[in-house]
């Protein structure tokens, strides 16, 4: 079976500053944690980024003894704007944590090592230090994929990385946890040499070594295939394997059992009538379209088959097309590479010689009689 794959608190009122209530909505409450432990005395900054301009700092708060903070009057979402939180702690404030919240935020959030890894890997191309900026569509897509890995409201694993396609059939969950454990080790180890080696290992060729965990994790995310053995060696040094074979003393389980070939956090998605997806095309909003060779559950093969329809996925992997059949119409019965997307239409060339023309809502714009070519063209494909 071929599936679509994307290569990817308690509260205390301690706000330091606040903004006009006219531009704000609900309170934002949260907590900062590392290795499951509260981080006290950490300054948390709320940012808004929109487009390529530098992000705006909107509010600051400090965490109390239980790691909690509160920002009264969290601003309502604005078109193109994405909100995120940063905080620093640890030796020389070099433990930099991040949580990208999206265009809207839950009423309660957790900032920790897992939100940092998830936010960095989805936003790596937009991160420069602690600043995030870029084109609005890209920022929204990146923010929308954070919850697939980690839930910003709880700081624990997201639903997609936990589903059976990912938790039991890929190593993504173990990679996510191993990277999170490295951040926690950076904050908790007394070995300054270990921290220096970690920053060095995450350094891009010819570049200056990062100065904090956020920059280091961004370096890993941009080149997940580099220094994987060395990174795993640092994990092994921080959480050595007991001689009796017991579990390592790492806060996040499961972790990687051996060094991976890469640290890419890939996720699998399914549904929407997708099976043996052909050529994929992307519309202006980042939705992915693909004609489908065969209908799921049809026991089809190359020689004899029940053809599929057209699958559509949102940028966060959510299936937007009907289950099993996908989008159909105009006599379509199976699709090879025949998928093309224009500004406002989708063109599908069927293996049975038909042509399906749809709007971006998946509804046919014509009738089969508009293209009376079924059985006369062979199996048309589109190379747009």
N, C-alpha and C positions, 0 to 999 in steps of 0.2 A: 504494500500500500504506500502510495506517495502522498506526503502531507506537505503543507506549506511550512517553511522554516524561516525564522527571522534570526540573522546573525547580528548579536546584540549585543495615666499618671495622676498621680495626685497633684493638686494645683495650689499654688500660693500666689497672691497678687504682688508681684515684685517688678512691675514695669518701671523702667528707668525713664522712658519718655513716651509720649502719646501724641497723636495727631488729631486734627479736627474731626469731631464725631459726624460731621456732615458727609464725609467721604468714607465712612466706615460702617461696617455691618456688625457681625457677631464678634465676641471675644475669641481670641486664639489662646488656648492653653496647651501646655506641653511639658515634656520632661527630656532631659539629656541623660543618656546612660552609656556605659561601656562595659562589656562583658557581663551585662545584667545588673551592674551596680550603678547607683546614683552618682552623678557628677555634680558637685556643688561648686558655687562660686564661678560658674562659667558664663561669659557674656554671649548672649544669643542675639543675632541680628536678622531682621526680616528684610528681604530684598524684593524688588519687583523689576523684572527685565522685560523689555519690549523692543524688538528689532536689534539693530547693531549698535545702538547707543549704550553707554555705560549703564549698568543697573542702578536703580535708586534705592538708597537705604531708607526704610520707612519707620522702623521702630527698633528699640533695643530693650533687652531685659536681662536680668541675672538670675541664675538658678539658686534655689535655697538648699538647705541641708539634705532634702530628699530628691534633689535634682530637678524640681519643678519650676516652671516659669509661667507667666501670663502676660499677654499683650492685649489690653482692652481695645475693642473696636477694630477687628481685623478688616481690611479694605475689601470691598466687593470686587469681583473679577471684572476686568476691562478687556475689551477685544484686543487680542494679540499679546496680552500681558500674562506672564508666568511668575508666580511667587516662589521663593525658596528661603531656607533658613541656613545660616552658618554659625558655627561656634568653635571655640578653641579651648584646649586644656592640655594637661600633661607637661612634660619637660619643655621649657622655653616656649610654651604655647604651640608646640609643633604638632600636636594632635588636632588636626583640623577636620571637623565633621560637617556633613552637608545633608540636607533633605529638600528635594525639589517637590513642591506641593501641587503645582499645576495652576490652572486659572482660578480655581477655588480650593479652599482648604477644609479639611474636616475640623470640627470644633476642638478636637484634642489631637495632638501629634507627639511623636517620639523621634528624637534625633539620636542616632547611634551609629555603630560601625556598619550595620547592614543597610541602613538608609543611605549611608555614604557610598558604599560600593554600588548599590543600585542606581543612585542618582548620578554618580560619576560615569558608569559604563553607558548609560543611556544618553548622557549629555556631553560625552568626552570631546566632541568636535567643537562644542560651544564654550568650553571652560578655559579661562586664562587666569591662573591664580585662584582667587575665590570669586571672580567675576564670571557671570554667564551672560552671553549675548549672541545674537545671530538672527537669521530670518525668522519671521513670526511663525510660519507654518512649521519649520523645523523645530523651533522651541516647543510648540504645542505637541508635536509628535513625540519628541523626546520625553517631555513631562508626562504624557499619557502612557508611556511604557514603564515608568518607574513602578507603579503598583503591580505589574506583572511579576516583578521580582520581589518587591518588599512593600508591604502596606504602610504608608506614611503615618497612619493613625495609630498603629500599634508597634511599629518597628520590627515586626516579625514577617515571616515569608508571605509572599503574595499568592493568590489563588492559582495563577497560571504555573508558577514554578512548582507548586505542590500537586498539580493534577497528574494523573497516571502517565500521560505522554512525556512529562518532563521529570518528575521525581523518581520514577522507576526505570526510565529508558535513556536518560542522559545523565551526565555528571555535573550538570549546571548547578544544582543545589549544593553539592559538595564543594564546587569551585567558589561559589558565592560565600559559603561559610568559611572556607580556608582563607580567602582574602579578608573577610571580616575579622577572623582570628589574628591575622597579621597586624591589623590596625590596633586591636586590643593589646597585643603583645608590645607594640611600640609605646603604648601608654603605660604599661605596667612593668616592663622589664627594667631592671636597674643597670643593665649592660649598655653603656653608651656606644660601645663598638658595634653591638648588634643593630642599634638604630642607625648608625652611620652606614653600615653595610646595606641595610634595607633601602635607604635613600639612594645609595650608589647603584644598587641593582635595578632600581626603577628609572634610572637616568637614560634619556635618549642619547644616541651616538652624537658626540660633539657638543652636547648641551650642558648647561650648568646643572648640578645636582639639585633636585627639589629640596625645599626647606621644610616641608610639612607633609602629613599623610595624604591630604587632598591632592596636592600636586603629584605625589608619588603614585597614587592610585590612578590619576589621569594618565600618567605615563604608561602604566601597565595596561590600561584600557585601550590606549591607542596602538600599542604593540603587544598584544596578549600572547604572542608566540615567542617573545624574547625573554631569555633568562629564566625560563620556567623551572629548570632544575635548581638554580640558585635560590629562587623564591621559595620553592618547596623545602630547600635545605634550611632556610631561615625559619620556616614554620616548624621543621623538625627540631631545630635548636631551641626554639621558644617553648615547644611542648613536646619534649622527648618521649619516645615510645617506651613504656615500662618494659623491663626485661621479661616479666611474666606474661606479656602479650595483652595486658589490660588496656582499656581505652586511654588515650592521651588526655592530659588535663586541660584540654581546649574547651572554651566556653560554648562554642557552637558545634553541634553535631547535625548531620554527618560531615566529616571533613574528608579530604582526598586521602586515599590510602597510599598513593605513590605520586610522583611528579607527573603532571599532565603534559601533553604535547602543546597545549596552549591554555590560557585562562579566559578564552572567549565565553561569554555567558549567552549561549544560544538557546532559543526557546522554540518548541514545536507548537503549531496550532492546527486545528482540524475543524470540521463542520462546514456548513454552508453548501453542501453538495459537492465538496472537493474530493476527487479521487483521480489519480493520474493527471494532475494539472499540467496543461501545456504551457505555452508562452504566457508570461505575466506582464501586465502593463499597469502603469501607475497614473492616476488622474491628478489634477492640480491640487487636490486636498490631501494627497498622500494615500488614498484608498487603492488597494491592489485588486486588480481584475484578472481572472484567468479562465479561459475555456477549459472544460473538463472532458477527458477522453471517454470515461465510462461512469455510469451512475453507481454511487456507493451501494453495496449490498446486492448488486445485480449478477455476481459471479461471472462477470464479463472477461473476455480475453481479446487478443488481437484478431483471431479468426472469426469469432462470433461475439457480439456484444450488444448491450443496451446502452446507447450513448448518453453522455452527461450533458449538463447545461453549462451555465456560467456562474462561477463563484466570485464573490466580492468580500473583501476583508477590510475593516477599518485599519488605520495605521497602528492601532494597539493590538491587532490580531483578532478582534471580535468579528465573527462571521456575520455578514449583513445580508447574505443571500439565503433563500429557503433551504432547509435541510433536505438532503437526499437529491432533490431535483435541480437545485440551483435555480438561477433565472432561466426561463425557457420562453419559447414562442417562435412564430413564423416558421414552424416545421423543423426547428433545430434538433439534431440527434447526434450528439458527440462532436467534440472539437479537438483539433490537433494544435497547431501553432496559430490558429486563426483568431487572435485577439488583438484588437486595436482600439485605443482610446483617443478621442479628440477632445476639444475644449468642453463640449457639452453632450457628446454622444459616445456610445460604445458599439463597435462593429465586430461581429462574430462570424467567422466563416466555418460552417459545419462540415463534418466529415461526410455527410450525406448530400453535399452539394448545395445546401441552403445558406442563406445569409440572414442573420438576425441583427436588426438595428434597434438599439435601446437608448433611452435616456439614462442619466446617471442614477435615477431611482430604480433601474432595472426593468422598467415597463417598456414593452415593445412599442415602437413608433409606427410600425406599419403592419401589413398582413403578408402572409406567405405568397399571395398572388402578386405582390409588388415586385418580387424577385422570382419569377417562375423558372428556376434553373435547377431544381432538385433532380439529382440523378443525371445531370447533363455536364457537370463541371468536374466530376471526380470529387476529391476532397480539398476544397480551397483552403489556403492558409494565408495569413497576412503578415508581412514583414514591414511594419510601419516604422 
